[in-house]
């Protein structure tokens, strides 16, 4: 048995460098194809989650321990995140769970039904918390695969994969807008028909992904130009010379993304797209010499102006219409905030169980909010995490923020190669954008965007110095 394990591990270690990237190249598109919805009743999850569990188990069993456990801080934090919903499902004696705040209605029902002696878990809706636990294995599988990459080129290939998936989602969105709103190009029954949602069910999630795509494309092009310049050693008076300005092709691609972002009809996506555009010069700055930095200050505003003219010419600028025509006071998301705060005030200590918002909201929902449509989420994931996870979730959130900021500061101080720092900055920007999006929506409840953020997390926190100047193979 020991010899078999040694052969398995050594086989992984001797795997060609492209191996893990190839698996991610197949796995990430599958995640986007089957995991673009946050709903627990999507049929594709029957296939996606078992594959994720098998993938996660194989990585944890076969990958060399030095690759997995060198990132002990973020690995321990990820393990704690997985442990939280598992602990919320542990059956508790009646004397404990009946004393928890917010359970009074359950205690009364049990008493009148003669079931007062039942052991119940901390979660008020265990089936929803089980769903939350299983959902975490999709990003966990991507996280494990990312930890096995220890060369710069491998991480750049992952960036290539994300861009290709994003381009595919953008092309699909264009086709959706010219097709039947109830046709086969929409993958989910609960969606935004008529909008370009791409691989997603929600236009806000597509818009967030497009916002992430713009700086990724520009950084990809800048890295390629930087690598080509290093290879050719074409220097003139200390300035890098390129046959064609590096920003032309990606600039045109980003300019085409602007109308696609607009036609999603997502207000938050529009704002986050602006944030991404403003932060892009900071991301690519480590790879830019003085000439290209000054050029970037002229080029990026020009691209923004051209993008603005492009979407003004579009006749489907839905995001602008919604931004200026909608009254925030009448938005259901604003109307439920007092109720959400009242719920948090009652259950803030240990929460109600991850995934339980929809059911618990029915207990607290006031009469004036009753409507044919229901709120399946708080549409503010930060508040919902506090509500369902309590103080343990708050502690995990603070720990995660500390790990991310510490990793980013370490890269800013000690990065030896510009490409390493630029990729870490891109990861940090992606985390910030997804965190901002979570204030008005729930993008990180989709398997696709959960996978994106764990990729960004590895780029920011990876201990290995995966520099272009120090390329070495695994042993």
N, C-alpha and C positions, 0 to 999 in steps of 0.2 A: 504493500500500500504506500509506504514511504517512497519507494523507488518510482512508483507511478506518479506521485505528487511532484517529485523532483523533475521527472521528465516533462510533466505538464508545465511547470514553472519555467524550466529552462527552454522549453519550446516557445513559450511566450516571449522570453527574453531574447531568443534568437530570431524572433519573427521580424521580417523586414520592416523598416521604419514606416512604410506606407500602411502597415497592417491596421493599427488603431484608427488611422485617418480613414481608411477604406470602410471600416465598420461604421464610423460616424457618418461617412458619406452616404451610406445606405440607411442608417438608423434615423438621422435627423429628418430627411424628407418623409419617411414613414410617419414620424411623430407629427409633422405638419399636416400630412394628408389625413391622419386619423385623430389628431388631438387639437383641433382648432376651436373646440367648444368647451365652455366651463360647466356644462350641464352633466349630471351624473348618469343620465339615462340615454346617452349616445351609444348606439349599437357598436360602433367601432372600438369602444373601450374594451369590449370582450376579447378583442385580439391584441390591442395595444398594451394593456396592462400585464397580461401573462408574458408577453415578449419582454417587457421592461424588467419584470421580476427575474426571468431567466438570464437576461443580459447582465443585470446587477449582480446576481449570484456568481456568474462565470467570471466577471471582472474581479470580484472580491476573492474568489478562490484561486484563480490562475495568475493574476498579475503579480509581478515581483513586489515584495513587501516594501522594499526601499522606495519604489515609485509611489505607492499608496500612502505610506505612513510618514513620509518626509513632510507632508502638509498636515501635520498633526493638529494644528489649531483649527483650521477650517474643517478638517475631517471630524474632529470632536464636536464642533458646532453642528455640522450636518447630522451627526448621529443623535444629538440632543433634539433636533427638530423632528427626526423620525420617532424618537422615543415619546414625545409629548402626546400625540394622539393615541399611542399604544397605552400609556398610563391612564388616559382619560377613559379607556374602555375596561379597566380592571374593575370587577364587581366589588362594591363596598358594602359593609354591614349596614342595616337600616339605621342604626343609631348615628352613623356618620353621614350618609347621603341625605337623610331627612333633615339634618341640621344645616345643610348647605343653603345659602340664600337663593331665592328664585324658584325653589322646588315646592313651595307651599301647595300649589294646585295639584301636583302629582301626589303629594302626601294625602291630600283630601280625597282624591279619587281612589287611591289605594285603600284608605280607611273605609270608605263607603262600600267598596267592592270586596272587603275582607281580605286584602292582600298586603296588609301593613308590614309583614315580615319578610318581604322580598329583598334580596340583594340586588342593588342597581349600581350601574357605573356612574362616574362623575358626569359623563355626557348625558344631556337630556334627550338626545336622539342618537343612540348608538349606531344605527345604520348609516347616518350621515357622517359620523366620525370614522367608521370603517372605510367609507368612501374616501374621506380625506387622507387616511393612512395609505390606502392602495394608490391614490393619485401621486403620492410622493415618490413612488418607485420609478416613475418615468424620468424626472430630473435626476434622481439618484443614479440611474444607469448611465446617463450622459456625464454626470459628475465623475463617476468611476472611470469611464473611458478617457475623459480629459486628463485625469491625474496620471495616466500612463504615458502621456506625451511629454517628452523632455527635450525636444529639439525645436528651434525657432520655426523651421520650415513646416513642421507638423501643425503648429498653432496657426501659421499663416494659411495652411490648407483648410483648416476649420473655418477661418474667415472667408475663404473662397466658397465653401459650402453654404455658409449663411447667406452670402450675397446671391448665389445661384438660387437658393430657395426663395429669397426675397424677390428676385426678378420673376421667378415662376408665379409667385403670389400676385405680383403686379400685373403680369400678362393675363392671368386668370381673372383678375378684377376688371380689366378692360373688356374681356369677352363677356363677363357677367352683365355689364352695363348695356350691352347690345343684344342680350338674349332674353328669354322668357324669365320673369322674376320667380317663377315656380319651376323652372327647368332643372335639368340634371347638373348644370354648372354650379348650382348651390348645393353644397354637401350636407347641409343640416336643415331639418324641418323648421326649427326655431331659429330664425335668422333675420336679417334686414333685407327683404326682397327689394330689388331695384337698385341697391347700393353695391359698390364694388368691394366686397368683403374678402376676396381672395380665398385663401385656405381657411379662413376663420368663419365663425358664425356671427360675430359681432363686428360692426364697422369700426367701433372704437379700438378694438384690438388690432385690426388691419392697419388703422392709421398709426398706432403706436409703433408697429413693426416697420412701416414705411419711414417713420421718423428716425428709427434706429439705423435704417439702411443707408441714408444719405452720408453720414460721417464714415460709415464702414466702407462705402465705395470709394470715397476720396482718400481714405487712409490706405486702402488696398493699392490704388494707383500710385500713391506716393511711395509706398514700400517697394513696388516694382521698379519705379524710377531710381530709387535709392540703391537697390541691389544692382541694377544695371550699371549705374555710375561706379559703384565699387568694383564691379567685375571688369569694366572697360578701363578704369582708371583714367577717365577723360576729364582732366582738370585744367582749368585755365585761370591763372591768377587766383587760385584758391577757391574758384567758383565752379560748381558742377555745370557741365554743358549737356543739354539734352537735345536730340535732333528735333523732337516735337515737344512743346510744353506739356508737362505731365498731367495738367489739370483739364485739358480740352475734352477728352472723351468722358471721363467721370463727371466733369462739369455739365456736359450735355445730358448725361444720364440722370443726374440729380435734378436738372431743370425739368426733365420729363416727369420726375416723381412729384413735383409740386402740384400739377393738376390732378394727379391720381390721389394725392392726399386731400385735396379740396373736395373731390367728388365723393369721397367716403361720407361726407356730411358729418364729420366728427369735430366738434368744437375743441375737445381736449387734444385731439390729434393735431389740429392746426397750431395750437399753442406750443405743444411739445416739438413740433417740427421747427418752429422758430427757435426754441431753446437749443435744439440739435444744431441748427445752422450757425447760431452764435458761438457755440462751443467747439465747432469743427476746427477753426484755426488753432485753438489750444491743443487739440488732439494731434494734429499733424506737425506742430511747431518743432518737436525734437528732430524731425527729419528734414527740416527746411533750413537752408543757409540764408544769409542775410538777403541775398537777391530774391530768393523764392518767398521769403517772409514778406518783403515789401510788395512783391507781386501778388501774394495772397491777399494782402489788405486792399488791393485794387480789384482783383478778380472776383473775390467772393461777394462783395456788394453788387458787382455787375451781374453775376449769376443770379443773385437774389432779385434784382430788378427785372431781368429777363424772365425769371420764373413768375414774377408777379404779372408781367404783361401776358404771359402764356395763360395763366388761369383767369385773368380778366376776359380774355377772348373766349374762354369756355362758357357754355350756357348752362352748366350744371354746378355752379359754385355753391353747393348745398351748405357747406360749413359756414360760409359767410352769411348766408340767409339765416341759418339757425342762430348764429352768434348775435346778429343784430335784431332779429325778430322775436327771439324767445325772451320771456320774462323769468329770471331765475327764481323769483318768489313763488311762481306757479309750478316750478319743477318739482316732481315727486321726490327727488333726491333731497331737496331742501326741506320739504314738508315732513319727512320722516326723521330728520335729525333730532328734534326734541325727544321723540320716542326712543331713539337709539341711545341718547345720553341717559335717559331714565333707566333703560335696561342695564347699561354699563354701571350706573350707580348702585344697582342691586347686586350684580354678579361679578364685579371687577376682580375679586380675590382669586378665584379659580376658574371663572368663565363657565360657559354653558356646554362646552364641547365643540371642537372644530367641526365646521359644516352645519351647525345647528341653527343658523340664523333664521332660515325660512320658517321653521316650526316654532321657535321661541317668539318670533315676531307676531305670530297669530295670537299668542297669549297677551301681549302688551298692546297690540294694535288698537288705537282708539276708534270710535265710531266714525269720526269725520274723515278717516283715511280709508275706510272700506270702499272698494271699487272692484269692477270686474277683473282688472289686472292686479296681480299680486307682486310683492317685492321679494325676489328670491335671494337678493343680497342687499347689503347696506349701501352699495355703490360708493363706499369709502372703505377700502380694505384695511386701512390702518385702524379705524374704529371697530370694524368687524373682528379683526384679530384680537383686539383687547377684549371685546365682548365674549368671544368664544374661547379664547385661550387664557384670559386673566393675567395675573402677575407673571406666571411662568413664560407666557408668550412675550410679555413686555421685556423680561430679562433676556430672552433669546434674541429679541430684536435689537436691544442695546449691545449685546455681545457681538451680533453680526455686524452692526455698524462700526463697532470698535475694530473688529478684524479687517473689515474693508478699508477703513481709513488708515489703519496701521500698515496694511499692505501697500496702499497707494503712496503713503509717505516714504516707505522704504524704497519703492521704485524711484520716486522723485529724487531721493538723496543718493542712492547707490547704483542706479542703473548705469551699466558700462557702455551700452550700445543704444543709439537713438531708437531703433526699431522696437526694442524691448519696452522702452518707456512709452512710445506711441501706442503700442498695443494695450498696455496697461491703462493708459488714459482713455482709450476707446471703451474698454471694459467698465471703467469707472463711470463714464458718461452713460453707457447703456443701463447701468444699475440706477443711476440718478433719474433717468427718464422714466424707467419702469416704476421707480418709487413715487415719482410725481404723478404718473398716470393712476396709481393706486389710490390717490386722494379722491378721485371722482369716478372710479370704476374698479374692475377686478381682473386686470389682464393676467395676473400671476396665478389665476385659477385655471388657466388653459394649459394643458401639457406642453404646447408648442412654446409659449413664452416663458414657462418655468424652465424649459431646457435652455432657452437663450440666456436667462439670467445666471444659470449655473456655469455656463461657458464664460460669461463676463466675470463671474466670481473667481474662477480659476485664473483668468488673465490678470486679475488684480492681486490675488493673494498667493500665487504660486511661488514657492521658495526657490525652486530651481532657477538659476540664472540662464534662461534659454536665449543666449545671445548669438548673433550671427558670427561673431569672432571666435566663439568657443563651441564649436560643433563637435559633439562626441556621441558615439553610439552606446546603447544600453549594454550592460554586461550582466 
